[in-house]
Amino acid sequence: MKPHEFEILKQQFQERILPAVPMIFVGMGTCGIGNGADVIFNRLEARISETKSPYLLKQTGCFGFCAQEPLVTLYQPGKPLLVYCRVNEKDAIHLVDALTKGRIYNKKILCRIDEWDFRESQVHFGKGYAEIPHWDEIPFFKGQKKIVLRHAGLIDPEDIRDYFAVGGYRALKKTLEMQQEDVVSEILASKLRGRGGAGFPTGIKWSIMQKAEDDQKYIICNADEGDPGAYMNRNEIESDPHMLIEGMIIGAYAMGATEGIAYVRAEYPLAVKRLKKAIEQATEWGLLGENILDSGFNFNLYVVEGAGAFVCGEETALIASIEGKAGRPMPRPPYPAAKGLYGKPTNINNVETWCNVPVIIEKGSEWFRQTGTEKSSGTKVFSLVGKIKNTGLVELPLGSTLEHFIFNIGEGTGTTKRVKAVQTGGPSGGCIPLEYFSTPVDYESLAGIGAIMGSGGMVVMDQDNCMVDVARYFLEFNSAESCGKCTPCREGLSQALAILTRITKGQGTFADLERLELLGRTIKDTSICALGQTAPNPILTTMKYFRKEYEEHIREKRCHAGVCDTLYMALCENSCPMHMNIPAYIELIKEDRLDEAFEVTLRDNPLPGTIGRICHFHCQMRCRREQLDEPVSQGEIHRYLADTIYKLGKENEIYNRLIKEKLKPTGRKIAIVGAGPAGLTAAYYLVRLGHEVTVYEALHEAGGVLRFGIPQYRLPKSVLQKEVQFIRKLGVKFLFNQRLGQNFSFETLIDKYDAVYLAIGAWKDIDPYIPGEKAKGVFAGTEILKELALGKMPKLGERVVIIGGGNVAIDAARSLWRLGKDVAVVYRREKGDMPANVAEIFEAEAEKINYHFLAAPHEILTDARGKVKALKVEVMSGGSIDTSGRRRPVSTGKFEEIPCDSVVLAIGERVDSAHLSQHGLAATKDGRLIVDPFTFLTSVTKIYAGGDSVTGPSTAAEAMGMARKAAESIDLALMNENRFHMLFRKFEYKNLVPQNPKVSPKNRSAKLTVKERIGNFQEVECGYTGEQARNEVNRCLRCDVRC
Amino acid sequence: MKITINNQPLEVQEGLTIMEACNAVGIHVPCLCYLKDVSHNASCGVCVVEVKNAKSLLRSCITQVTDGMDITTNSQRVMEARRVNIELMLANHPQECLGCDRNQNCELQEITFDLGIHERPFVRTKKEYSPKDESSLSLVRDPEKCILCGRCVAVCREVQGVKAIDFAWRGLKSRISTYMDLGMGIVACTNCGQCALVCPTGAITEKSAIGDVWKALNDPEKVVLVQTAPAIRVGIGEAMGMPYGSLVTGQMVAGLRRLGFSKVFDTNFAADLTIIEEGNELINRIKNGGILPMITSCSPGWIKFIEHFYPKSLAHLSTCKSPQQMFGAVAKTYYAEKTGIDPRNIVVVSIMPCTAKKFEARRPEMDGAYHYWKDKLKLTNEDHFYDVDAVLTTRELARMFREIGIDFTHLPAEQFDNPLGESTGAAVIFGTTGGVMEAALRTAYEVFTGKTLTDINFTSVRGLSGIREAEVDLDDKKIKVAVVHTLKNAGILLEQIENGTSPYTFIEVMTCPGGCLGGGGQPIPTNTEIRLKRAESIYYEDAHKGIRKSHENPEILTLYKDFLKEPLGEKSHHLLHTKYIWRGY
């Protein structure tokens, strides 16, 4: 064939891309078929023939958006391509039928494609359907640059004519007219680097090989893609095998090889089949074999199926495997370019490297270098998997940031869970934490933070992933896949795995961590091949970035993510910051042993009735029942239990038992500053341990945010008072109206007490920095709530706008609504992004409180007298997902004014620790006290701290959980022995797992009607009836029971 | 080129590895998998050194020095890596040093000691225990003790060309195994024992016969005769703490007497006998158009090798039994008759440098004496005995000496007993590669031509190069002979024979590198330098023997006169010759 003949071929087969009749194509990669694409294909075929329609139907490779499979694309002459997603059999029929009726099936359309740059051939499909987003406007594709995947999903991989039609094999023709050296120079100039992971400059590899003199040289394509979660190469072969073949022929010509082998993973049967078929076709067309295109150049290509070992991806092991030997790496040098397959000079490149070759030759190295970075040119295909909304194959210019991959393209987790880390480079890559997501994805940058690019797997992890377990998982893989040849890899990985396994079972020690580091170092430093040299990366990176998780496993014997199952009782217990024994009280209620059930909760939680009402219910976020229907309402049950015991007046008996079993007086004096949830909890435990506990409180009553923040309609004062009263009864001394630095000094604390626990909370409102904030009629949310709690009437106007999306904002809104105000809530993001409790947001809606979402406060407008007259907001739109997993609000330039006479600022609180830092207490920039994560000791001896003053605003349960641990730590420090366990006792109860649980939604307690709520602060939630409670406890699956 | 080792500038020649360069300046870099001339597996990770600007530590065994290389062998990083790798090996290595055959002669033990490792920071991670492979008559493999250095695989594949063992499985399950895990006694293993000789630990050892020998020695009914192969006298001294290649024939004889053997005889006697038979066989084949080249048959590893891999060439083998077997047959017939001892009460023990001899002694046809006596003494099947009852390696003999506390260096030199203790210089050189050829030529030349040799030293067949050849002038006839050692080299000559291109009339094949003195039963270590020292002692003993040609051994002449009558005669046929079978690949 002559060059112009390729042009003729292209023209001749153009109708395969732009036929005169409608054409439907189905994405039939392994992923598509796995999602039923073959069934869809058959259904389409049947419908087309039943209706005797003239439509064409063809199979293509995969367009890359795995989360939306199966993908079906519709072509109509003169119209844009329409890509349908998640197509089922019914859709297939509708699609054909609609077409027959001259209409378009308008459901499940993902995007349209007006034109396509096949790189070697620009194709215009047509115009229209402006209402449907263009393919590069939807997040998953936005910013992707398809060089390697340019044909994937758009041409038939099993028909060479499709490849001709998009300009295929023209680069080969061009190559055969070039000098060999010039081809190598072009690759060298392109700065293409090995896409298998190591990133060695391909041009240099080629030129070494080209210079090697021998009667026989080989080239090999490494398609032994073995990383868990990586399938780029599979798709590249399945979707466009001829591009690989063309790349290899060009390489063979340039390097003087006459034999080529594609070593394809045997687990990729479809890729093997398509590649073999493509080789046959290329041979028939004279593109492989003897005297290719009359150039005198001979080249034969064979497929060898892999031996099923991960290590065979290592080039020397791969060569051994082709030779029929066990896949064991050989020390290098000699490098394959000198002594490779059968002892002859051999060049090995990854599939994707080869696939980049034709386009570089066709368009030139300069064109190629325009994409990517200075050192890493071109694109890289990644498979984005794991806890990510948009899974699929992503091709981006090298140098794009991880954030771009995971939040812009992948759109975060797609759930309320937060992204924690990403593992790049497969099992021998590293785990990169969220803080490093601004890192550009290129060879050097990833290596710089301990990870590797690898072949392109990207596994996203969220808060439910335990990083110790992640390391253990990858080590298990690496250890099993080690060829076993060299000591450090074979033995070292097994030892590291044993240590990690021990840690995940709570049997680890801190010496184990040192040993892991030592092993990691030695294995990296002394293994022969890349498998061993990189295998410790998962350990080393997780230890570096998630060391606290290791320490929690070792020190607290806890796995906070709830993965290492020997370290928790049940997921609800594990998620509860106080680690309440939830299964125990649930079972005891089931057995009608309410007193004991209450005692269980009381020992874990001094404020059961309070927390049973206002908790965030961390327990429900991980309830296994959710997989069946809905989570169990552990909190409602908890509240029912407290309410019932109080109603029956049985609490005193239990209180007396706890008072009686107080430990002997120790003579140690402890001061607690702050009577909020943290302070009360610490006091409760410390006084029971026999210490003399004094609580200093700035206000005139105990309770902190529970008393002065949370409105009555959520938490009646009487419940809290009863529970605080019990703490007082235990012997805790309260000093009210005592503000640190005003009414008593820090020195007094140091002088008079053996230990001090600071639980001062986060009360200071964050300054909003918006013009007009000082105007008359602007209030702070916490102040409004405090005044209401004190029974005062805040001096607000009638039309109130509240800025913020947290609980303070909603509490203020609902309180003011009860007082008859016209209330609106302004929030700059969307509804689902609000940090307030979901139930509260819902109730506020029910109470007809106006929400203004995607409204960013711009200015508080005032009248001539300086009084608030309106809030000017900028209308925002939801942009891409940010690292918090929420859509970033993006300016639209449009403004609105919300008329009002008062503005309440509730955009968050912070810790006021300024005066404490004068006494040497270390704090973060935003004022949070810095403490040891396990002992809660501050930077000053015997001063401990906890609650919001350490964490910043968080939930009451979290503050109480910390306080409980701090009490244990303080007691240990004072008494030098572990006595904390003496405050608890074991309850015997049945351990039966419900057989065949049936779907039954959770019980919902009665509520006041909206009408009934107006003008009063009566509690809205009425709590469970006895029957509801009994039904609800029976929903528990008892996942704490292990076989 | 100029390099720096531990901050000291040095000038070294090109092509050296870092390890060789270090050795040259007196720094011994510890290693476990590397073995000069045998393996460069680069797997153990112990010989690592730090090279400036290198990304990771480098293996000194395979990395060649380059100009300006800055090497550190003693940094914290290097020492830590070495220690960790040894500790890792120890984690899955049984801590049974006290009961191990290789106690105090174990490279792993030595390195552990040298690196000052006193604790075991890592626990066993292997879940399953691998059973011992005791299927072989010669060797026992204990995979538990194996550290996967790969030396045995390398020696079997690269030196011997046998490939009986290889790595199997992967990861922590990796182990050395045989084809389909069948066991060394079943697969095509030649029993040469070179694997045992190179093993750094006790993972491969000979199958011990010490217990059987003690039992016989303590049985008052039995007359226990011992024969010692030519290579023992240059090896046993080493095993008893003497310098490499010490020639200790007299002390060895004395030691054996102290062990309680009734008579101490010499396999050399049988070696002389072999030369008479084999020399005559060769002459016969030359004169009568027999199958040529004829190949020697005294190395049992070699016999098994050809029986497995070159069955078409079996007819080229001499039909002569090996000296060990000839000795056994003669002892239990001629000597029994002569002394009137019931052959059933004679126990023949051989001391051999060879593990394959243990197998050879149990070849079914090696019971000539039993058949000799069967009718005369009306022997039943239950009376069956082999010509040789037990075979001990040099190492086993040393263990027995130690067991009874023999102070070997202070033993007086004693003489072999007669009549089976008399031998010539020709016999002693059987112990080295080329020796059988030289001994045979001394006899064949004189018998063939009727002339006396002027120079009996055939130096062209001496030395350690793999294949050596010589041309011998037998009056009107010039013949070409060849000597090879190692089975890989033997394979080369067999290929020639099977191709029809072999130019030789007579070929000597020895299984082990250096011949019997480098046999698989010899003291550890055995390497090229040590082999040369042992060979030197052997040639020394030959040079200082009164009689140096087998056909001049007076006891041999008596044996023929009184018993065998003539070489290749009927008795010889039954007692001294054998046949071979194809054993499958």
Interface residues (C-beta under 8 A of the other chain):
Chain A: A309 V311 A326 R328 P331 S479 A480 E481 S482 C483 G484 K485 C486 T487 P488 R490 E491 G492 L493 S494 Q495 L497 A498 R515 L518 L519 R521 T522 K524 D525 T526 S527 I528 Q533
Chain B: N41 A42 S43 C44 G45 V46 V48 S56 L57 R59 I62 R77 E80 A81 V84 N85 L88 M89 A91 N92 P121 F122 V123 T125 K126 I147 L148 G150 D166 F167 A168 W169 R170 G171 L172 K173 S174
